Amino acid sequence: MKRGAVSAKKEPFFKILWRNMRSHPLLYIMILPVLAYFLVYHYYPMYGMIISLFDYVPTKGIFGSDFVGLKHFKAFLGDPYFFRTMRNTVSINLLLLLFGFPFPIIFAILLNELTGTRLRKITQTITYMPHFISAVVICGLMLDFCKTNGVITSVFCAVTGQEASNMFSHSAYFQPLYVLMCIWQEFGWDSIIYFAALTGIDQSLYEAAEIDGANRFKKIIHVTLPGISPTIVILLIMRIGNMMTLGWDKILLLYNPMVYEKADVISTYVYRIGLMNFEYSFAAAVGFFNSIINFVLLILANTVSRKVNETSLW
């Protein structure tokens, strides 16, 4: 530092927060229901994770039950189903990351290139609709499409020449079909945030690119993708932070004993052990273990992103 230069003193966080609250009180009032939701349904339940350290008996309560330390964590790591559930959880999430994550981005960019406003709105409405259909109906449709004479089965057999049969009776088909169903249900809804990011791109950049002789494809590569790259990176970090999480409901509705080898994941395992066998402490230990891995992955993804392209969650 040069002599005579005055070092800028960083203003305390709470002082800045208080000033902003006084300047924009309505905005902070609007966020109160959201904060209440996360406190009640996400942070308060964390207290219950301590039952993973006890042999929890509901009639005795948490602290009235016997303290066993890491017994349930060791039991899960030594469980014969540990490797299978971990492998399936990771493989399905990797497939969703590889195919499901880019799909909404590509869809939003292609739809943004449409000049017809009416066609764009109709397409958006149609692709949003599956998101609002319940998991039971979606899974029921998927099972119907994949039965012996179903639409997907007929197309698959016509392309491969294989004999028609219920595709959900083959473990090799379960993960691709599950990923296909998730993409179909969510890609339209997930594309909304990318549409919002596309509207924030300065249109003069497209005009300058056109003057330089760029065609549509080059404008997408050199203007559109860099313009929405911060949004893509943030959502990618959040997606990596959920790599060990899969909704148990849809898998539970789709799988059967014939496909357990490829369909059984951590969430369904916790459901069977915790709720069906009433082993609450063991299920809590498995869930806690799962959350720790997600937390570590989130920290690593955020750190790498911050060092590589200076975009991060914090």
N, C-alpha and C positions, 0 to 999 in steps of 0.2 A: 504494500500500500504506500502511496506517495505521502511525503510529509505534508501535513496540513489537511489531508483528505479526511472527511468525517465518515466513519463507518455507519451504514444504514442499520438502525436497530429494528429487528423484526417485531411487528406488533403482535401481542398475544392473541391466540386464536379466539378465546372467549370474548375478548373485547371487540374483535371484528364481528363475531356472531351476534353479540348484543346490539351493535350498531345496525347490522342488517335487519335484525328483528324489529327494531324501532322504525326503520325506513320502510320495510315491506311486511307489516304485520299480517295482512290477509294471506300472503303466500305461506307463511309459517302456520297459520291456522288451518289452511287447506291440507298441509302435510301431516297434521296430527292424527287423522284416522289411519293413514298408512303406517306411521310409527307405532300406533296402538296395535295394529294388526301384527306387525313383526315382533313386537315385544310379547304379545300374548301367545301367538301361535308358533313362533320360531325361537325366541330367546328363553322364555320361561320354561318350555319343555326340556331345555338342556339340563335343567336340574335333575330330571329323571334319569339321566345317563349314569348317575352314581350307582344305580341298582346293578350295573355290570360288575361292581366290586363286592356285591353281596349275593347270598343265596336267597333271593327275594321271595317272601311269602306274603301275599296280600293281607292276610288277617293279622300279621305281625307288624306290617309297615316296613319302611326302608331300614330305619336304624334299629328296629327290633329284630331284623333278620341277621343271620350269621355273616360276618365279614369274611370274605374268601380271597380278597386281593385280585390277582391276575389269573385266577383259576379258569374263568370262562374264556379269557383270551387265549390261553394255552390250549384249551379244549378245542377251540375253533381252528387254530393253526395246525393241530394234530388230527382234525376231523378228516375222514376219508373223502368227504365232498368238498373240502376246501379248495383243492386245485381246480376241480371242475367248475365250481361257481365263479371263481376268480377268472379263469380262462374265458368262460362264456360272457361274463360281464365286460371284460376288456375287449373281446373280439367284436361283440355287438356295438359297443361304443366306438370302436375304431371304424367300423363300417358306416356308422351314422356320421362320424366326423369326416370320413373320406367322401361319401356320396351325399349324405343328407345336409351337411353344412354348406357346400357350394351351390346346391340346387336353388335355394331362394335367391341367392345373389345373381345367378345366371338368369333366373326367371324375371327378377326385377329389372335387370338391365335390358333384356329383350323386350319386355313389355313397355319399358320407357321409350324404346325406339319406335313404337307404334305411333302413327300420326292421327289415327282415328280415336277420338276421345270416347265415343260410345262403345266401340269394340273393346277398348281398354277397361272401361268400367264393368262391362259384362263379364269379361275374363276374370277380373279381380273378384267379383262377387261369386262366381262359380268356384274359384280356387279357395276362397275363404270358407265356404260352407262346411267342408269336412271337419274343420276345427271345432265347430259348434255341435257336432254330432257326438253323442256319448260313446265312451269306450266300448260299452256292451254292443251297441249297434255296429260300430266300426269293425269290431272283431267278428261279429256275426256275419257281416257282409264278406269279410275276408275269408272266413271259413266256407261260406257258400261259393265264393269265386274259385276256391282251391279244392273243392270236392271233385269226385271222379269226373263228373260232366260239367264242371264249372268253367267260367270264362278263361281264367288264368291257366287252368290245367289244360284246356283245349288248345290255347295258343302255344303253351310250352311244348305239348306233345306234337303239335303240327310242325314246330321249328326243329325239335330234337329227334323226332321219330320214335320216342319212347311210348310205352303202353300207358294208357290213362289209368291213374289211381289217385287216391286222396293225397295231395302233396303234404299235408300236415301229419301224415303217418310216416314220413321219411325225415329223419333227424338232419340230414344234409341240407334240406330245403328250408328249415325253420328260420335260421338267421337271415338269409336273403329276403324271405317273405316278410319277416317282421320289419326289417329296414325299409322295404318297399311300402309297407302299410304306413309306417311313421312318416315317410316322405310325402305320401299321398295326403295324409291328414293335415300336416303342418306346414308344407312349403309355402302355400298361399298366405297363411297368417304370418309366418316368419319373414316374408318378403316386405311386410309393411314398413319395418324400420329402415330397410334399404331404399324404399321409395321416398321416405322422408329425407334420407341422406342425399339422394339424387337431386331433390328439389333445392338443396343448399349449394349446389355447384354453380359457380359463376358462369352464366351463359356466354360471356365475352370470351371465355377460354375456348369454347366450341367454335365461335366465330373466327378467332385467331388461328385455330387448327385448320379450319376450312380454307382460310386464305393461304395457309402454308401448303395446301394440297392434300390434306389428310382425308381419307374416306371414312365411312362409318366405323369400320373395324378399328382403324388406327385411332379414331377419336375415343372409342371405348377403352383401348389399351392405354393411351397417353393422357386422357382427360378424366374419363368416368371412373376407372378403377383407382387412380391416385386420389380422386376426390372423395371416394367413399372408403378408402383404405383405413382411416382411423376407426370408423364404425366396425369394419370387418375385423380388425385386430382386437378391439374391445370385446366383441361378441365371441371371438375365437378363444380369448383368455377365459371368459366365463364358461364356455363350452368345455374346455379342458378341465376347468375346476369341478365339473360334474361328470368326469370320465367314469367314475365308479358308481354312478347313480343311474338306475333304470326303474321306470314305473312297474311295479309288480302286477298292477291290475290287468294290463293288456296281455302280458305274458301268461298270467294265470288263466286268462280266458281262452288263450290260444293253445297252450301246451297240453300234452297228455303223456302218459308213461312211456310211449314209444319214442318221444323226442327229448326226454329229460337230459340225455347226454349233451345236447347242444342248446337246450332251452333253459335249463335251471341256472338262475343267476342269484346274486347275493340277496336281492330284495325278496324273491320268492322263497328262498331258503329261510330268511328271517321270518317270513309269514308262516311257513309250515312249522318251524321250531317254536317261535314265540307265541303264536295264537293257537295253533292246532295242538301242540304238545304242552302248552302252558309253561314253557321254560323262558320266563320273561328276562331273567338275568343274562342268560346265554344270548338271547336275541339282542338285548341291549349292548352286549359286548361286541357282537358282530356289526351292529349299526355304528357303534363308536369307532371301531377299527376302520370301517368304510369311510366315515367322515374325516378321520385323520389323514387317510390317503388323499382324499379330495382336497383337503386343506393344503397339503404339501404340494400337490400338482398345481393348485392355483398360485401359490407363492412362486414356484419355479417358472410357470408360464408368464407371470407378470414381470418377474425379474429379467428373464430372457428378452421379452418384448421391449422393456424399458431400455435395455442395453443395445438392442439391435436397431430399433426404429424410433425410440423415444416416445412411444405411445404405450400407456399402461393405465390400470385402474387407479393406482395411487403412486 
